[in-house]
Amino acid sequence: MKLYNTLTQRKEDFVPQTPGKVLIYGCGPTVYNFMHVGNARMAVTFDALRRYFEYRGYGVTYVQNFTDIDDKIIRRAAEEGITWREVSDKYIAGYFADARALGIGDATVHPLATAHIPEIIATIEKLIAKDLAYAVNGDVYYRTERFADYGKLSHQPLENLRAGARIEVGESKDNPMDFALWKSAKPGEPSWASPWGDGRPGWHIECSAMSAKYLGDTFDIHCGGVDLVFPHHENEIAQSEGANGVPFAKYWLHNGMITTNKRKMSKSAGNFFTVREAAAVYGYATIRYFVLSGHYRSPLDYSADVLEQCRAALARLTNARDNYAFLAKSGGGEPAGARRGADSAAFLARFTAALDDDFNTADAIGILFDAVRDCNSALAVSPSKALAESALALFDEMNGVLGLVFEKRDSAADTAKIESLVAERDAARAAKNWARSDELRDELKSLGVTVEDTKQGAKWTLAADGPM
């Protein structure tokens, strides 16, 4: 498997530091609003990458944090008339609701910045002891000029980075490039005790402390949006390598931005759509499909036309799987033949080759469609149970990685009721009792069930509402 490493600016063979295990850290959201579609790109992309590693037999430890204290959270608390903790709890709950609806599995650990104040303070103390940080008036700053490799991730010399730096009103740092590790308490704001006085951590130090606690001083993959390369990830490297004296993350993966009318989608710009707003129109599965339909490093432009195209493409996949599942249950007894097994192996080889080439989900989706067309053609000639089972197994193996087609959530009792109604409708049709047949079709429709009459019998489908 080859992955593009932002640190080296080239594709590299992926070799984990411990064979068979992958350690991944993903920068999670600052929780002052609901997840927007731009945030979802990082979450969906690296959920799929984790699925792929697991599919290939790796044990994965995935850590994704929540920044649960920040200036934006404090402002939102004032706007909503609630505490900062209530704001964080509200939007963390919102994140999980949206993420799970997108088919995103929970991380191995979801650490909160405020639950790791001792680890943050200990890391800052290491940096002060090494003269890489200094305290002034209750604030603590990192000395960027003391870290020789500063700028190695963003590939900018310190002189270029310094040109845009400035000292804000109220700051007492020695150099405009120095950044805050600890911020002294302000009246009315939350704070924690520290050796430098009451205050709260800076944004960058939180991730350095939490990743070290759960993954160690060196781990395999650090991921996030490309907008985090500088300053956030650059500063994480300076802090972590400065404090621990060893390489931080071996591979740095960054997803491209989602734009609207070619402008970055962001909360601050006010041109964003929350995931739940978009899902109300297109469905969560469509959003997941949209995110994975492009290569993760390329920009994606969000528009109604694009989302409609994604929804239509997803419907074709969903219908194909429904058909395979139906024929696997009710198809004829003709043997599938050796050709199908050989074709499945060939499609899977192409599928893994695409994902092994810098996790190219766009090509992988194209190969899934190729497999669907091939299976559909074969089933049109011979709609056998064995052939349908083979098609279903192939589809589910690919979809298990991408997570595009969501499952139908119906209990065993619901399924029994639906199948009883379908059987009664079949009997009414056989007796040419069209009035009763129509009544039963309407009753099924009220349950969200669509019935299609085929040569193999009545095929029913239930609206998808949950990830597989």
RODO-2510 file (C-alpha; in nm, 4 decimals, decimal comma):
residues 468
     n   res          X          Y          Z
     1     m     0,0000     0,0000     0,0000
     2     k     0,1274     0,3463    -0,0904
     3     l     0,0142     0,6657     0,0805
     4     y     0,0966     1,0261    -0,0065
     5     n     0,2920     1,1709     0,2861
     6     t     0,2574     1,5472     0,3228
     7     l     0,5847     1,5447     0,5174
     8     t     0,7907     1,4075     0,2266
     9     q     0,5586     1,5252    -0,0541
    10     r     0,5546     1,1846    -0,2235
    11     k     0,3816     0,8495    -0,2174
    12     e     0,5524     0,6069     0,0166
    13     d     0,5126     0,2392     0,0930
    14     f     0,3125     0,2082     0,4112
    15     v     0,5126     0,0181     0,6725
    16     p     0,3672     0,0321     1,0269
    17     q     0,6089     0,0527     1,3162
    18     t     0,4539    -0,2645     1,4600
    19     p     0,3702    -0,5353     1,2039
    20     g    -0,0020    -0,5983     1,1781
    21     k    -0,0992    -0,2904     1,3795
    22     v    -0,1820     0,0654     1,2719
    23     l    -0,1895     0,3636     1,5088
    24     i    -0,3851     0,6634     1,3754
    25     y    -0,4588     1,0054     1,5220
    26     g    -0,7220     1,2278     1,3632
    27     c    -0,7818     1,5868     1,4652
    28     g    -1,1454     1,6072     1,5681
    29     p    -1,3782     1,9070     1,5745
    30     t    -1,3956     2,2094     1,7962
    31     v    -1,7476     2,1562     1,9245
    32     y    -1,9326     2,4861     1,8996
    33     n    -2,1719     2,3932     1,6170
    34     f    -2,3111     2,0898     1,4387
    35     m    -2,0889     1,9039     1,1922
    36     h    -2,0859     2,0677     0,8504
    37     v    -2,0271     1,8909     0,5210
    38     g    -1,6660     2,0125     0,5143
    39     n    -1,6001     1,8526     0,8545
    40     a    -1,7644     1,5348     0,7293
    41     r    -1,5006     1,4868     0,4610
    42     m    -1,2268     1,4204     0,7125
    43     a    -1,4500     1,2013     0,9284
    44     v    -1,5839     0,9881     0,6408
    45     t    -1,2502     0,9611     0,4574
    46     f    -1,0516     0,8335     0,7497
    47     d    -1,3329     0,6104     0,8706
    48     a    -1,3136     0,4410     0,5302
    49     l    -0,9338     0,4211     0,5556
    50     r    -0,9683     0,2522     0,8944
    51     r    -1,2214     0,0088     0,7450
    52     y    -0,9752    -0,0717     0,4682
    53     f    -0,6901    -0,1394     0,7086
    54     e    -0,9183    -0,3705     0,9048
    55     y    -1,0295    -0,5392     0,5825
    56     r    -0,6632    -0,6055     0,5052
    57     g    -0,6192    -0,7696     0,8453
    58     y    -0,4607    -0,4898     1,0509
    59     g    -0,5500    -0,4179     1,4091
    60     v    -0,6286    -0,0453     1,4186
    61     t    -0,6150     0,1937     1,7109
    62     y    -0,7839     0,5144     1,6019
    63     v    -0,7874     0,8193     1,8268
    64     q    -0,9984     1,1236     1,7435
    65     n    -1,0200     1,4055     1,9931
    66     f    -1,2725     1,6739     2,0720
    67     t    -1,1529     2,0274     2,1396
    68     d    -1,4074     2,1058     2,4085
    69     i    -1,2741     2,4425     2,5277
    70     d    -1,1951     2,7278     2,2916
    71     d    -1,2745     3,0952     2,2328
    72     k    -1,5500     2,9953     1,9873
    73     i    -1,7118     2,7667     2,2462
    74     i    -1,7042     3,0440     2,5054
    75     r    -1,8652     3,2861     2,2576
    76     r    -2,1325     3,0300     2,1651
    77     a    -2,2111     2,9783     2,5347
    78     a    -2,2714     3,3517     2,5735
    79     e    -2,4907     3,3545     2,2597
    80     e    -2,7021     3,0604     2,3751
    81     g    -2,7158     3,1624     2,7398
    82     i    -2,5726     2,8316     2,8647
    83     t    -2,2389     2,7203     3,0096
    84     w    -1,9383     2,6307     2,7966
    85     r    -1,9713     2,2720     2,9214
    86     e    -2,3315     2,2563     2,8052
    87     v    -2,2256     2,3868     2,4639
    88     s    -1,9552     2,1214     2,4331
    89     d    -2,1817     1,8411     2,5508
    90     k    -2,4588     1,9502     2,3133
    91     y    -2,2396     1,9546     2,0044
    92     i    -2,0450     1,6406     2,0962
    93     a    -2,3789     1,4590     2,1137
    94     g    -2,4691     1,6179     1,7804
    95     y    -2,1416     1,5025     1,6308
    96     f    -2,1994     1,1412     1,7330
    97     a    -2,5551     1,1450     1,6016
    98     d    -2,4440     1,2732     1,2606
    99     a    -2,1283     1,0614     1,2435
   100     r    -2,3097     0,7375     1,3207
   101     a    -2,5807     0,8252     1,0685
   102     l    -2,3004     0,8686     0,8110
   103     g    -2,1793     0,5161     0,8847
   104     i    -1,8750     0,6405     1,0756
   105     g    -1,7671     0,4034     1,3494
   106     d    -1,6669     0,5402     1,6882
   107     a    -1,2940     0,5874     1,7329
   108     t    -1,1091     0,3572     1,9704
   109     v    -1,0795     0,6609     2,1988
   110     h    -1,2466     1,0025     2,1768
   111     p    -1,0453     1,2058     2,4299
   112     l    -1,1603     1,5467     2,5525
   113     a    -0,9024     1,8213     2,5860
   114     t    -1,0369     1,9267     2,9264
   115     a    -1,0011     1,5708     3,0594
   116     h    -0,6254     1,5804     2,9919
   117     i    -0,5101     1,8960     3,1690
   118     p    -0,2428     1,7076     3,3745
   119     e    -0,0921     1,5550     3,0576
   120     i    -0,0955     1,8937     2,8864
   121     i     0,0769     2,0616     3,1807
   122     a     0,3399     1,7836     3,1970
   123     t     0,4195     1,8296     2,8264
   124     i     0,4554     2,2056     2,8706
   125     e     0,6865     2,1519     3,1675
   126     k     0,9100     1,9322     2,9492
   127     l     0,9321     2,2076     2,6900
   128     i     1,0174     2,4716     2,9508
   129     a     1,2886     2,2447     3,0960
   130     k     1,4417     2,2178     2,7475
   131     d     1,4218     2,5965     2,6990
   132     l     1,1774     2,5437     2,4115
   133     a     0,9075     2,7346     2,5972
   134     y     0,8852     3,0265     2,8406
   135     a     0,6305     3,1696     3,0802
   136     v     0,5386     3,5350     3,0972
   137     n     0,2558     3,6944     3,2953
   138     g     0,0772     3,3591     3,3354
   139     d     0,0999     3,2708     2,9654
   140     v     0,3380     3,0106     2,8229
   141     y     0,4752     3,0318     2,4675
   142     y     0,6725     2,7957     2,2443
   143     r     1,0048     2,9252     2,1065
   144     t     0,9718     2,8406     1,7375
   145     e     1,3261     2,9523     1,6511
   146     r     1,4682     2,6920     1,8915
   147     f     1,3149     2,4065     1,6900
   148     a     1,5418     2,3590     1,3898
   149     d     1,2872     2,1711     1,1788
   150     y     1,0057     2,4219     1,2171
   151     g     0,8272     2,4463     0,8819
   152     k     0,9153     2,0949     0,7607
   153     l     0,5512     1,9867     0,7221
   154     s     0,4250     2,2990     0,5467
   155     h     0,7533     2,3149     0,3506
   156     q     0,8008     2,6815     0,4276
   157     p     1,1243     2,8318     0,5599
   158     l     1,0929     3,0101     0,8913
   159     e     1,1611     3,3438     0,7191
   160     n     0,8486     3,3067     0,5027
   161     l     0,6335     3,2000     0,7963
   162     r     0,7647     3,4880     1,0063
   163     a     0,6568     3,7408     0,7433
   164     g     0,2885     3,6917     0,8245
   165     a     0,3258     3,6659     1,2018
   166     r     0,2347     3,9406     1,4451
   167     i     0,1944     4,0047     1,8147
   168     e    -0,1679     4,0631     1,9122
   169     v    -0,2769     4,3228     2,1649
   170     g    -0,2266     4,1859     2,5154
   171     e     0,0362     3,9287     2,4146
   172     s     0,3804     3,9332     2,5759
   173     k     0,5667     3,6822     2,3629
   174     d     0,9287     3,7328     2,2657
   175     n     0,8845     3,6637     1,8952
   176     p     0,5826     3,7042     1,6646
   177     m     0,6234     3,3406     1,5544
   178     d     0,5964     3,2029     1,9076
   179     f     0,2606     3,0407     1,9845
   180     a     0,0618     2,9868     2,3030
   181     l     0,0860     2,6644     2,5003
   182     w    -0,1022     2,7972     2,8021
   183     k    -0,3306     3,1028     2,8249
   184     s    -0,3760     3,2867     3,1520
   185     a    -0,7297     3,3079     3,2879
   186     k    -0,9591     3,5913     3,1854
   187     p    -1,2445     3,7139     3,4052
   188     g    -1,5558     3,5009     3,3675
   189     e    -1,3864     3,2316     3,1550
   190     p    -1,3242     2,8696     3,2573
   191     s    -0,9763     2,7947     3,3903
   192     w    -0,7625     2,5257     3,5491
   193     a    -0,4804     2,5488     3,7996
   194     s    -0,1242     2,5256     3,6665
   195     p     0,2330     2,6068     3,7791
   196     w     0,1968     2,9380     3,5882
   197     g    -0,1355     3,0342     3,7374
   198     d    -0,4942     2,9597     3,6471
   199     g    -0,5612     2,9333     3,2757
   200     r    -0,6434     2,6985     2,9915
   201     p    -0,4432     2,5162     2,7242
   202     g    -0,3681     2,6423     2,3770
   203     w    -0,5203     2,4529     2,0865
   204     h    -0,2061     2,2846     1,9507
   205     i    -0,0723     2,1409     2,2771
   206     e    -0,3929     1,9474     2,3387
   207     c    -0,3333     1,7121     2,0449
   208     s     0,0328     1,6593     2,1332
   209     a    -0,0592     1,5505     2,4862
   210     m    -0,3556     1,3323     2,3919
   211     s    -0,1861     1,1521     2,1023
   212     a     0,1143     1,0695     2,3203
   213     k    -0,1068     0,9308     2,5957
   214     y    -0,3005     0,6913     2,3725
   215     l    -0,0580     0,6149     2,0878
   216     g     0,2892     0,6804     2,2297
   217     d     0,5517     0,9370     2,1384
   218     t     0,5735     0,7988     1,7828
   219     f     0,2822     0,6557     1,5862
   220     d     0,1983     0,5658     1,2283
   221     i    -0,0513     0,8082     1,0741
   222     h    -0,1656     1,1575     1,1616
   223     c    -0,4597     1,2774     0,9535
   224     g    -0,6773     1,5827     0,9099
   225     g    -0,7870     1,8471     0,6654
   226     v    -0,5272     2,0248     0,4533
   227     d    -0,6183     2,3513     0,6294
   228     l    -0,4590     2,2101     0,9459
   229     v    -0,1103     2,1661     0,7954
   230     f    -0,0161     2,5133     0,9188
   231     p    -0,0181     2,6161     1,1903
   232     h    -0,1861     2,3323     1,3818
   233     h     0,0027     2,0265     1,2609
   234     e     0,3291     2,2171     1,2187
   235     n     0,3030     2,3236     1,5815
   236     e     0,2130     1,9734     1,6971
   237     i     0,5383     1,8464     1,5434
   238     a     0,7416     2,1206     1,7118
   239     q     0,5858     2,0508     2,0507
   240     s     0,5935     1,6711     2,0385
   241     e     0,9363     1,6248     1,8859
   242     g     1,0735     1,9042     2,1001
   243     a     0,9387     1,7479     2,4198
   244     n     1,0071     1,3813     2,3430
   245     g     1,3143     1,3911     2,1186
   246     v     1,1776     1,1325     1,8722
   247     p     0,9827     1,1546     1,5429
   248     f     0,6143     1,2313     1,5994
   249     a     0,4072     1,0712     1,3203
   250     k     0,5607     0,8832     1,0277
   251     y     0,2869     0,9502     0,7709
   252     w     0,0839     1,2706     0,7427
   253     l    -0,2387     1,2387     0,5421
   254     h    -0,4464     1,5442     0,4562
   255     n    -0,7794     1,5541     0,2788
   256     g    -0,8647     1,8374     0,0420
   257     m    -1,1313     2,0935     0,1117
   258     i    -1,4972     2,0915     0,0192
   259     t    -1,5937     2,4147    -0,1511
   260     t    -1,9164     2,5878    -0,2428
   261     n    -1,8843     2,7905    -0,5604
   262     k    -1,5098     2,7211    -0,5427
   263     r    -1,4765     2,8830    -0,1980
   264     k    -1,3725     2,6854     0,1090
   265     m    -1,6722     2,5695     0,3110
   266     s    -1,6335     2,6915     0,6665
   267     k    -1,8363     2,8032     0,9636
   268     s    -1,6504     3,1338     0,9825
   269     a    -1,7277     3,2148     0,6167
   270     g    -2,0955     3,1359     0,6693
   271     n    -2,1159     2,9345     0,3450
   272     f    -2,1495     2,5951     0,5043
   273     f    -2,4265     2,3385     0,5230
   274     t    -2,4566     2,1224     0,8286
   275     v    -2,4654     1,7505     0,7654
   276     r    -2,8120     1,7255     0,9144
   277     e    -2,9410     2,0025     0,6863
   278     a    -2,7989     1,8287     0,3805
   279     a    -2,9184     1,4881     0,5001
   280     a    -3,2736     1,6184     0,5363
   281     v    -3,2722     1,6732     0,1585
   282     y    -3,0403     1,4031     0,0226
   283     g    -2,9970     1,1467     0,3000
   284     y    -2,6854     1,0621     0,5002
   285     a    -2,5805     0,7863     0,2595
   286     t    -2,5673     1,0362    -0,0274
   287     i    -2,3324     1,2592     0,1694
   288     r    -2,1015     0,9652     0,2383
   289     y    -2,1090     0,8732    -0,1306
   290     f    -2,0298     1,2345    -0,2252
   291     v    -1,7267     1,2441     0,0038
   292     l    -1,5817     0,9167    -0,1274
   293     s    -1,6631     0,9897    -0,4931
   294     g    -1,3483     1,1995    -0,5304
   295     h    -0,9862     1,1282    -0,4426
   296     y    -0,9376     1,2381    -0,0848
   297     r    -0,6577     1,4838    -0,1668
   298     s    -0,8531     1,6620    -0,4423
   299     p    -1,1023     1,9417    -0,3745
   300     l    -1,4738     1,8645    -0,3977
   301     d    -1,7306     2,1271    -0,4909
   302     y    -2,0669     2,0974    -0,3170
   303     s    -2,3768     2,1769    -0,5205
   304     a    -2,7344     2,0569    -0,5566
   305     d    -2,6561     1,9117    -0,9013
   306     v    -2,3620     1,7089    -0,7697
   307     l    -2,5610     1,5778    -0,4730
   308     e    -2,8480     1,4754    -0,7023
   309     q    -2,6009     1,2853    -0,9223
   310     c    -2,4607     1,1124    -0,6145
   311     r    -2,8085     1,0219    -0,4951
   312     a    -2,8962     0,8720    -0,8348
   313     a    -2,5712     0,6725    -0,8467
   314     l    -2,6283     0,5451    -0,4945
   315     a    -2,9818     0,4403    -0,5863
   316     r    -2,8425     0,2245    -0,8683
   317     l    -2,6118     0,0515    -0,6222
   318     t    -2,8869     0,0082    -0,3653
   319     n    -3,1259    -0,1376    -0,6227
   320     a    -2,8588    -0,3783    -0,7433
   321     r    -2,7949    -0,5086    -0,3924
   322     d    -3,1671    -0,5400    -0,3253
   323     n    -3,2008    -0,7429    -0,6439
   324     y    -2,9126    -0,9739    -0,5532
   325     a    -3,0585    -1,0299    -0,2064
   326     f    -3,4020    -1,1034    -0,3531
   327     l    -3,2707    -1,3481    -0,6146
   328     a    -3,0444    -1,5145    -0,3574
   329     k    -3,3613    -1,5921    -0,1635
   330     s    -3,5913    -1,6844    -0,4526
   331     g    -3,3767    -1,7545    -0,7617
   332     g    -3,3626    -2,0789    -0,9555
   333     g    -3,1304    -2,3699    -0,8938
   334     e    -2,8963    -2,3373    -1,1910
   335     p    -2,5292    -2,3529    -1,0884
   336     a    -2,3352    -2,0249    -1,0945
   337     g    -2,0421    -2,1864    -1,2694
   338     a    -1,6697    -2,1349    -1,2154
   339     r    -1,6664    -1,8113    -1,4151
   340     r    -1,8347    -1,6113    -1,1408
   341     g    -1,5777    -1,7020    -0,8792
   342     a    -1,2940    -1,6100    -1,1118
   343     d    -1,4646    -1,2787    -1,1970
   344     s    -1,5116    -1,1966    -0,8282
   345     a    -1,1419    -1,2486    -0,7617
   346     a    -1,0522    -1,0242    -1,0556
   347     f    -1,2810    -0,7446    -0,9370
   348     l    -1,1471    -0,7668    -0,5821
   349     a    -0,7897    -0,7520    -0,7120
   350     r    -0,8705    -0,4324    -0,9032
   351     f    -1,0555    -0,2924    -0,6019
   352     t    -0,7658    -0,3452    -0,3618
   353     a    -0,5167    -0,2170    -0,6197
   354     a    -0,7098     0,1110    -0,6386
   355     l    -0,7195     0,1503    -0,2619
   356     d    -0,3552     0,0486    -0,2271
   357     d    -0,2680     0,3391    -0,4601
   358     d    -0,3030     0,6260    -0,2118
   359     f    -0,6514     0,5182    -0,1085
   360     n    -0,8235     0,6013    -0,4360
   361     t    -1,1883     0,5620    -0,3370
   362     a    -1,3058     0,7253    -0,6615
   363     d    -1,1541     0,4437    -0,8663
   364     a    -1,2744     0,1859    -0,6141
   365     i    -1,6337     0,3076    -0,6595
   366     g    -1,5887     0,2831    -1,0360
   367     i    -1,4772    -0,0785    -0,9972
   368     l    -1,7811    -0,1503    -0,7779
   369     f    -2,0018    -0,0214    -1,0601
   370     d    -1,8113    -0,2382    -1,3110
   371     a    -1,8799    -0,5396    -1,0912
   372     v    -2,2485    -0,4488    -1,0652
   373     r    -2,2820    -0,4202    -1,4435
   374     d    -2,1117    -0,7555    -1,4911
   375     c    -2,3273    -0,9242    -1,2279
   376     n    -2,6444    -0,7708    -1,3673
   377     s    -2,5623    -0,8951    -1,7158
   378     a    -2,4917    -1,2459    -1,5894
   379     l    -2,8120    -1,2543    -1,3838
   380     a    -3,0179    -1,1310    -1,6774
   381     v    -2,9098    -1,4458    -1,8641
   382     s    -2,9292    -1,6835    -1,5674
   383     p    -3,1096    -1,5516    -1,2546
   384     s    -2,9905    -1,8398    -1,0422
   385     k    -2,9784    -1,8462    -0,6649
   386     a    -2,6095    -1,9407    -0,6628
   387     l    -2,5154    -1,6641    -0,9038
   388     a    -2,7125    -1,4098    -0,6989
   389     e    -2,5419    -1,5273    -0,3796
   390     s    -2,2036    -1,4804    -0,5455
   391     a    -2,2995    -1,1314    -0,6674
   392     l    -2,4293    -1,0390    -0,3216
   393     a    -2,1116    -1,1613    -0,1516
   394     l    -1,8924    -0,9627    -0,3935
   395     f    -2,1005    -0,6489    -0,3501
   396     d    -2,1023    -0,6732     0,0291
   397     e    -1,7271    -0,7303     0,0447
   398     m    -1,6580    -0,4088    -0,1474
   399     n    -1,9329    -0,2151     0,0228
   400     g    -1,8042    -0,3278     0,3615
   401     v    -1,4956    -0,1142     0,2989
   402     l    -1,6672     0,1882     0,1446
   403     g    -1,9885     0,1748     0,3475
   404     l    -2,1977     0,3271     0,0692
   405     v    -2,5189     0,1235     0,0728
   406     f    -2,6919     0,1404     0,4075
   407     e    -2,8880    -0,1455     0,5579
   408     k    -3,2624    -0,1644     0,5955
   409     r    -3,3493    -0,1445     0,9619
   410     d    -3,6409    -0,3715     1,0281
   411     s    -3,6911    -0,6053     1,3181
   412     a    -3,7644    -0,9749     1,2795
   413     a    -4,1253    -0,8983     1,3758
   414     d    -4,1473    -0,6242     1,1103
   415     t    -4,0022    -0,8570     0,8487
   416     a    -4,2517    -1,1302     0,9375
   417     k    -4,5404    -0,8840     0,9117
   418     i    -4,4201    -0,7494     0,5774
   419     e    -4,3664    -1,0934     0,4299
   420     s    -4,7107    -1,2024     0,5528
   421     l    -4,8705    -0,9038     0,3794
   422     v    -4,6716    -0,9678     0,0613
   423     a    -4,7780    -1,3350     0,0621
   424     e    -5,1418    -1,2347     0,1158
   425     r    -5,1150    -0,9898    -0,1732
   426     d    -4,9656    -1,2634    -0,3942
   427     a    -5,2623    -1,4865    -0,3090
   428     a    -5,5075    -1,2054    -0,3862
   429     r    -5,3419    -1,1484    -0,7241
   430     a    -5,3514    -1,5213    -0,8003
   431     a    -5,7260    -1,5161    -0,7237
   432     k    -5,7608    -1,2013    -0,9373
   433     n    -5,8934    -1,0157    -0,6343
   434     w    -5,7487    -0,6857    -0,7535
   435     a    -5,9304    -0,4726    -0,4971
   436     r    -5,7744    -0,6667    -0,2064
   437     s    -5,4387    -0,6669    -0,3839
   438     d    -5,4503    -0,2856    -0,4079
   439     e    -5,5511    -0,2539    -0,0415
   440     l    -5,2525    -0,4637     0,0616
   441     r    -5,0176    -0,2645    -0,1621
   442     d    -5,1393     0,0568     0,0072
   443     e    -5,0907    -0,0960     0,3519
   444     l    -4,7357    -0,1969     0,2613
   445     k    -4,6701     0,1504     0,1237
   446     s    -4,7791     0,3006     0,4560
   447     l    -4,5049     0,0909     0,6196
   448     g    -4,2446     0,2338     0,3814
   449     v    -4,2395    -0,0828     0,1726
   450     t    -4,2232    -0,0787    -0,2071
   451     v    -4,3408    -0,3918    -0,3903
   452     e    -4,2234    -0,4867    -0,7389
   453     d    -4,3741    -0,7812    -0,9259
   454     t    -4,1121    -0,9919    -1,1072
   455     k    -4,0969    -1,3263    -1,2814
   456     q    -3,9558    -1,4724    -0,9605
   457     g    -4,2427    -1,3296    -0,7525
   458     a    -4,3077    -1,0127    -0,5539
   459     k    -3,9908    -0,8280    -0,4503
   460     w    -4,0209    -0,5858    -0,1599
   461     t    -3,7817    -0,3173    -0,0432
   462     l    -3,7787    -0,0938     0,2635
   463     a    -3,6305     0,2540     0,2684
   464     a    -3,2668     0,2516     0,3830
   465     d    -3,2024     0,4366     0,7059
   466     g    -2,8844     0,3091     0,8658
   467     p    -2,5199     0,2256     0,7829
   468     m    -2,4092    -0,1280     0,7099
***
